[in-house]
Amino acid sequence: MKTRSRATLARDGDTIFWVEDLVAESGARYRLKVVYPDRFPHERPKAFVVSPDVKGAPHRWGDGSLCLFGSGPTGVKTTALVVRNRAVTWFLAYEFWKATGKWMAPQH
């Protein structure tokens, strides 16, 4: 998966996030939103798929964020870039899942 455009940093009230457009080798386009929580860096940023709609996709939390780390201790020093790179892995697994019905990414 390759980055199609630069990420844009923005703020919505007290919430800081960045949005990045990604294009898969298949040509599918994804918009990723990485949100910094109020407790950052003591809580990891979360990644959300803004578009397209990925309803029914596995490995997402109840709030719609991508399951990238599991539910254990969040730790510190997790940057948005780490979250972004794991999200790219999620998108690759999602592409494979759509084609085969199998999830081929680390289980968290």
Residue pairs with C-beta under 8 A, 6 or more apart in sequence:
1 22
1 23
1 24
1 25
1 88
1 91
1 92
2 22
2 23
2 25
3 20
3 21
3 22
3 23
4 21
4 22
4 23
4 29
5 20
5 21
6 20
7 18
7 19
7 20
7 84
8 18
8 19
8 20
9 16
9 17
9 18
10 16
10 17
10 18
10 19
11 17
14 38
15 35
15 36
15 38
16 35
16 36
17 33
17 34
17 35
17 36
18 33
18 34
18 80
19 31
19 32
19 33
19 34
19 50
20 31
20 32
20 34
20 84
21 29
21 30
21 31
21 32
22 29
22 30
22 31
22 32
22 88
22 91
23 29
23 30
24 30
24 91
24 92
24 95
26 95
28 52
28 95
29 51
29 52
30 49
30 51
30 52
30 91
31 49
31 50
31 51
32 47
32 48
32 49
32 50
32 84
32 87
32 91
33 47
33 48
33 49
33 50
34 45
34 46
34 47
34 48
34 80
34 83
34 84
34 87
35 45
35 46
35 47
35 48
36 45
36 80
37 43
37 44
37 45
37 46
41 76
41 77
41 78
42 74
42 76
43 74
44 69
44 74
44 75
44 78
44 83
45 78
45 79
45 80
45 83
46 63
46 65
46 66
46 83
47 65
47 66
47 68
47 83
47 84
47 86
47 87
47 90
48 64
48 65
48 66
49 57
49 64
49 66
54 60
54 94
57 94
57 97
58 97
58 103
59 66
59 67
59 90
59 93
59 103
59 105
59 108
60 66
60 67
61 67
66 86
66 87
66 90
67 90
67 108
68 83
68 86
68 87
68 90
68 108
69 78
69 86
69 108
70 108
89 105
89 106
90 105
92 105
93 103
93 104
93 105
96 102
96 103
96 104
97 103
97 104
